[in-house]
Amino acid sequence: MRDEPNDLPNALTPEMIALMERMAQEDGPQPDPTLLPASEGRIAAARGNLRWNIDLPAMAAVRELHVSADPGLHSAECRVRVLVPEGYSAGALLFVHGGGFAFCSPETHERCARVLAIESGMAVVVPDYRLAPEHAYPAGLNDVIACLRALQSHPSTFGLEPGPLLISGDSAGANLALAAMIHEHRLGRRLPVGGILFYGVYSADHTSPSHARFADGPGLTTGKMSRYWDWYVPHPTRRLDPLAAPLQAGDQELQALPPLWLMAAGIDPLLSDTIVLGQRLHALGRQDPVTIVPGVVHGFLQMTVSLHAARKALAEAGAAARRLAQTNSSNGGNDEEAHEEIAGSL
């Protein structure tokens, strides 16, 4: 892992440049969706993601179902999409989509989720959690936790076999996945066997080196990220809650997490969030791998239909998920032993 974003190339790869130029030619000038009313911004985000969700890889099964509301969690009934790859045997990966806590859906992230299902060999379950600003923190988080518990307790209701359960997410989804694990640890509940987290937003601090370096993009900007936080956690003092901003968690809470596999984009205001999380985990004696993909922008994993770097990154993530699941199975579900073994093998 590199200590500072300044150690990384500041230039986009030729492949990334060509793809962004093509997008600009096809779309022309586009409004900033975070400056639109949230409902209009969602329409714009969905429209912008259409190009990435073509030629969907075949699945053995695709299911739609609903996880019931949990009054104890204050969660709402939540639609989920279940993607089962060919050769699936058992277990699942709960994938929490990104979109600034306010945009996107299982549909906007479907191709990405299908590729991850194929590469991991695991069923991928994508929740359609409630979005800000209509449903501010912790509404979406509560929905994710309810889906996690349902998968743990009753995998058969999803048409799945019992087995290792992992949690994953990109951007805001990585935040929600990490916060869900911290929440469940606080209550002494069973945790997933591991986490696969992509370019997460783990802090509301916009003074980091990567925010300074990439404040104006390309792609995600600090201004957009600031508006996302205003929608998700309107009261700044609540952004000190580790369940809202996981980098606020104490060392004991981070130490208690299952093995994590972290990935970040090299050209991204959020790069420092992943670097700092990795540094804190390593300072605790953990060996959670941190991968930084140089020369690509935030959200690049959406682009598997056109971007080789995205396909390669998801192949690496899928391989890590397989190792996490297999190590847990070989230890008979002993989470502590699994953590020690996987840390040494990745």
C-alpha positions in Angstrom: 0.0 0.0 0.0 1.2 3.5 -0.7 1.2 6.0 2.1 0.1 9.1 0.1 -1.8 9.7 -3.1 1.1 11.8 -4.3 3.0 8.5 -4.8 0.5 7.6 -7.5 0.4 8.7 -11.2 -1.8 11.7 -11.6 -2.8 10.9 -15.2 -5.7 8.8 -16.6 -4.7 5.7 -18.5 -5.2 5.9 -22.3 -8.1 3.4 -22.0 -9.8 5.6 -19.4 -9.2 8.8 -21.5 -10.7 7.2 -24.6 -13.8 6.0 -22.7 -14.4 9.4 -21.1 -14.0 11.2 -24.5 -16.5 8.8 -26.0 -19.0 9.5 -23.2 -18.6 13.2 -23.7 -19.2 12.9 -27.4 -22.3 10.7 -26.9 -23.9 12.7 -24.1 -22.8 16.3 -24.6 -23.0 18.7 -21.7 -24.8 17.3 -18.7 -26.1 18.9 -15.5 -24.6 18.0 -12.2 -27.2 15.6 -10.8 -26.5 16.7 -7.2 -27.7 20.2 -8.2 -31.0 18.9 -9.3 -34.0 17.8 -7.1 -33.1 14.3 -5.9 -35.9 12.7 -8.0 -34.5 14.3 -11.1 -30.9 13.5 -10.2 -31.9 9.8 -9.8 -33.4 9.8 -13.3 -30.2 11.3 -14.7 -28.0 8.8 -12.8 -30.1 5.9 -14.1 -29.9 7.2 -17.6 -26.2 7.6 -17.4 -25.8 4.0 -16.2 -27.8 2.5 -19.0 -24.7 2.3 -21.2 -22.9 0.1 -18.6 -25.8 -2.4 -18.3 -25.9 -4.0 -21.7 -24.8 -7.5 -22.8 -25.6 -8.7 -19.3 -23.7 -11.9 -18.5 -26.0 -14.9 -18.2 -27.0 -16.2 -14.8 -28.3 -19.5 -13.7 -31.2 -17.7 -12.0 -32.3 -14.1 -11.3 -34.9 -13.6 -8.6 -36.7 -10.6 -7.1 -38.1 -10.7 -3.6 -38.7 -8.5 -0.6 -37.1 -8.5 2.9 -39.7 -7.7 5.5 -39.5 -4.6 7.6 -37.9 -5.1 11.0 -39.5 -2.9 13.6 -36.6 -3.4 16.0 -34.2 -1.9 13.4 -36.7 0.7 12.1 -36.0 -0.8 8.6 -38.5 -0.7 5.7 -39.6 -3.5 3.5 -36.7 -3.8 1.0 -36.7 -5.2 -2.5 -33.6 -7.3 -3.4 -32.3 -8.8 -6.6 -30.7 -12.2 -6.3 -28.1 -13.1 -9.0 -27.1 -16.8 -9.0 -24.2 -17.7 -11.3 -23.6 -21.0 -13.1 -21.9 -23.5 -10.9 -23.2 -21.9 -7.7 -23.1 -24.2 -4.6 -23.6 -22.3 -1.4 -23.2 -19.0 0.4 -23.8 -15.5 -0.8 -22.3 -12.0 -1.1 -24.5 -9.0 -0.1 -23.5 -6.2 -2.5 -24.6 -2.7 -1.5 -24.7 -0.4 -4.5 -23.2 3.1 -4.4 -24.7 6.4 -5.6 -23.9 9.0 -2.9 -26.5 7.5 -0.6 -29.1 9.2 -2.9 -28.9 7.7 -6.3 -28.8 4.3 -8.1 -30.4 0.9 -7.6 -29.9 -2.8 -8.2 -30.6 -2.1 -11.9 -27.8 0.6 -12.3 -25.3 -1.8 -10.8 -26.6 -5.1 -12.4 -23.7 -5.8 -14.8 -21.1 -5.1 -12.2 -22.9 -7.4 -9.7 -23.3 -10.1 -12.3 -19.6 -10.0 -13.1 -18.8 -10.2 -9.4 -21.1 -13.2 -9.1 -19.3 -15.0 -11.9 -15.8 -14.2 -10.6 -16.6 -15.1 -7.0 -18.8 -18.1 -7.8 -21.2 -16.8 -5.2 -24.8 -15.7 -5.4 -24.9 -11.9 -5.2 -27.8 -10.2 -3.4 -28.3 -6.5 -4.2 -30.7 -4.6 -1.8 -32.8 -1.6 -3.0 -32.3 0.3 0.2 -34.0 3.6 1.0 -32.2 6.7 -0.4 -31.5 10.2 0.9 -32.5 13.0 1.2 -36.1 11.7 1.7 -34.7 8.9 3.9 -31.6 10.3 5.7 -29.2 8.4 7.9 -29.7 5.8 9.3 -32.6 4.7 7.1 -30.6 3.1 4.3 -28.2 1.5 6.8 -31.0 0.0 8.7 -32.4 -1.6 5.5 -28.9 -3.0 4.7 -28.6 -4.5 8.2 -32.0 -6.1 7.9 -31.1 -7.7 4.6 -27.8 -9.0 6.1 -29.6 -10.6 9.0 -32.2 -12.2 6.7 -29.5 -13.7 4.6 -27.7 -15.0 7.6 -30.8 -16.5 9.2 -32.9 -17.7 6.3 -30.9 -18.1 3.1 -33.5 -20.6 1.8 -36.0 -17.7 1.5 -33.6 -16.3 -1.1 -33.4 -19.6 -2.9 -29.9 -20.1 -1.6 -28.0 -22.8 0.2 -26.4 -22.1 3.7 -22.8 -21.2 3.4 -20.3 -18.4 3.9 -21.7 -14.9 3.8 -19.7 -11.9 2.7 -20.6 -8.3 2.4 -19.5 -5.9 -0.3 -20.2 -2.4 -1.7 -18.9 0.4 -3.8 -18.6 4.0 -2.8 -21.5 4.9 -0.5 -22.4 1.2 -0.6 -18.9 0.4 0.9 -19.7 2.9 3.7 -23.0 1.1 4.4 -21.4 -2.3 4.3 -18.6 -1.3 6.7 -21.0 0.5 9.0 -23.3 -2.6 9.0 -20.5 -4.7 10.3 -19.6 -2.2 13.0 -23.3 -2.0 14.1 -23.6 -5.8 14.4 -20.3 -6.1 16.3 -21.6 -3.6 18.8 -24.6 -5.8 19.4 -22.5 -8.9 19.7 -24.2 -10.4 16.6 -22.6 -12.7 14.0 -20.6 -10.9 11.4 -20.0 -11.8 7.7 -16.9 -13.8 7.1 -15.3 -11.0 5.2 -15.8 -7.7 3.4 -15.0 -6.7 -0.2 -15.0 -2.9 -0.3 -14.6 -0.7 -3.4 -13.5 3.0 -3.3 -15.5 3.7 -0.2 -16.5 7.0 1.4 -15.5 6.4 5.0 -15.2 10.0 6.2 -16.9 13.4 5.8 -13.5 15.1 5.9 -12.9 16.9 2.6 -9.5 18.2 3.5 -7.7 14.9 2.7 -4.8 14.8 0.2 -6.9 13.1 -2.4 -9.8 15.6 -2.0 -7.2 18.4 -2.5 -5.7 16.8 -5.5 -8.9 15.7 -7.3 -11.4 18.2 -5.9 -12.6 19.0 -9.4 -12.5 15.5 -10.8 -12.4 14.1 -13.4 -15.5 12.2 -12.4 -16.5 12.6 -8.8 -15.8 16.0 -7.3 -15.5 17.3 -3.7 -18.5 19.5 -4.4 -20.7 16.5 -5.3 -19.5 14.6 -2.3 -20.3 17.5 0.0 -23.8 17.7 -1.3 -24.2 13.9 -0.9 -23.3 14.3 2.8 -25.7 17.2 3.2 -28.5 14.9 1.9 -27.4 11.8 3.9 -26.4 13.3 7.2 -27.7 16.9 7.3 -26.5 17.6 10.8 -22.7 17.9 10.8 -22.3 16.6 14.4 -23.9 13.3 13.4 -21.1 12.8 10.9 -18.9 12.0 13.9 -20.9 8.8 14.4 -18.9 5.8 13.2 -22.0 4.3 11.8 -22.3 7.3 9.5 -18.5 7.8 8.9 -16.7 4.5 9.7 -13.2 6.1 10.0 -14.6 7.6 13.2 -14.6 4.1 14.7 -12.2 3.3 17.5 -9.3 0.8 17.1 -11.2 -1.9 19.1 -14.1 -1.7 16.6 -11.8 -1.9 13.6 -9.8 -4.8 15.2 -13.1 -6.7 15.6 -14.0 -6.6 11.9 -13.7 -9.7 9.8 -11.0 -9.8 7.1 -11.4 -7.0 4.6 -10.2 -6.6 1.0 -10.0 -3.0 0.0 -9.8 -1.5 -3.5 -9.6 2.2 -4.6 -9.4 4.2 -7.8 -6.2 6.1 -8.4 -8.0 9.3 -9.7 -10.6 9.8 -7.0 -11.3 12.4 -4.2 -12.1 9.4 -2.0 -8.7 7.7 -2.5 -7.4 8.9 0.9 -10.4 7.3 2.7 -9.2 3.8 1.6 -5.6 4.6 2.2 -6.2 5.8 5.8 -8.5 2.9 6.6 -5.8 0.5 5.4 -3.2 2.3 7.4 -5.2 2.0 10.6 -5.9 -1.7 10.0 -2.3 -2.4 9.4 -1.2 -0.4 12.5 -3.4 -2.8 14.5 -1.4 -5.7 13.2 -3.9 -6.8 10.6 -2.9 -7.6 7.0 -6.0 -6.6 5.1 -4.9 -6.1 1.4 -5.3 -2.7 -0.2 -5.3 -2.4 -4.0 -5.1 0.9 -5.8 -6.0 0.8 -9.5 -4.0 3.6 -11.1 -5.3 5.9 -13.8 -9.0 5.2 -13.4 -11.8 7.3 -11.9 -14.3 6.8 -9.1 -17.0 4.4 -10.3 -14.9 2.6 -12.9 -16.2 -0.8 -11.9 -19.5 0.1 -13.5 -17.7 0.1 -16.9 -17.0 -3.6 -17.4 -18.7 -3.6 -20.8 -16.0 -1.3 -22.1 -13.1 -1.0 -19.6 -10.5 -3.8 -19.3 -9.3 -2.4 -16.0 -12.8 -2.9 -14.5 -13.0 -6.5 -15.6 -9.5 -7.2 -14.2 -10.4 -5.5 -10.9 -13.5 -7.5 -10.4 -11.7 -10.7 -11.3 -9.2 -9.9 -8.5 -12.1 -9.1 -6.1 -13.9 -12.3 -7.0 -10.7 -14.3 -6.3 -10.4 -12.6 -2.9 -14.0 -13.4 -2.1 -13.4 -17.1 -3.0 -10.4 -17.2 -0.7 -12.3 -15.6 2.2 -15.2 -18.0 1.8 -13.0 -21.1 1.4 -10.9 -20.2 4.4 -14.0 -19.8 6.5 -15.3 -23.1 5.4 -12.0 -24.9 6.0 -12.1 -23.6 9.6 -15.6 -24.8 10.2 -16.9 -21.3 10.5 -14.4 -20.3 13.2 -14.2 -16.5 12.5 -11.1 -15.9 14.6 -9.1 -18.6 13.0 -10.4 -17.6 9.6 -9.2 -14.0 10.1 -5.7 -15.2 11.0 -5.4 -17.5 8.1 -6.8 -15.3 5.4 -4.6 -12.3 6.5 -1.6 -14.4 5.9 -2.7 -15.8 2.5 -3.8 -12.7 0.7 
